[in-house]
Amino acid sequence: MPASRAAARGLAVLATAVVAAWSSPAAATVVKAMTLMEKAQSAPVILHAIVQGTEVRWVVPGARVETLVTIEVIESLKGGFEKGERVTFRRGGGKIGDFEQTAPGLCEYEPGEEVVMFLEPLGASYVAIGIGIGKYEVEDRQTGKFVEHHPDVAVLKYGGDSRRPQEIEPHPEMNPEPLPDFLKRVRSYVRGFGVKKTAKPGDVYELKSAPQRD
């Protein structure tokens, strides 16, 4: 992949949401389809973490709000963060008093929730790589911890070598995967790419192509 700015370009363009009809009159957010390997290649920051809290603030008083999500790093799979470091990223929408703003497919975050986040710098902060697709939930079960991914969005697919979108369909469900296996898979994808050791807001970084396989 050619050099690109990790801020407003790249994934922010690829995963720009549009509203489209999806199997019913209800509207759905549509994002570019991405495999886990593509996310690992494209996201300059990948963190296994615990959600510490959220804060909603005004962006435009009386008209627009955003939610700040703070997580504590368990492991930095990509991006050069330290265990225990706290990272804050932005998510559009939220509620202040009687004012509430949202969009189809936005992820919710709860304090104490264990997650694996795929993030990119945007301006002076971070955002998830796309609406609904940058968050993976870690669930405790009797047999151990499993990773789940249930984006409430539709995906835009491209056929063959065509640059034109071929179809829009619901995001496929992910089969729950044991956390150690999932993290091992992400690490293996990350090792296949040449990246900057750290990825901070405003950085310029380069990615090298990785072996393409499902």
Helices and strands as residue ranges (DSSP letters): E 4-5, H 11-14, E 18-21, E 27-32, H 36-42, E 45-60, E 64-78, E 86-92, E 94-96, E 99-101, E 114-122, E 125-128, E 135-141, E 144-148, E 154-158, E 165-170, E 177-178, H 179-191, E 204-205
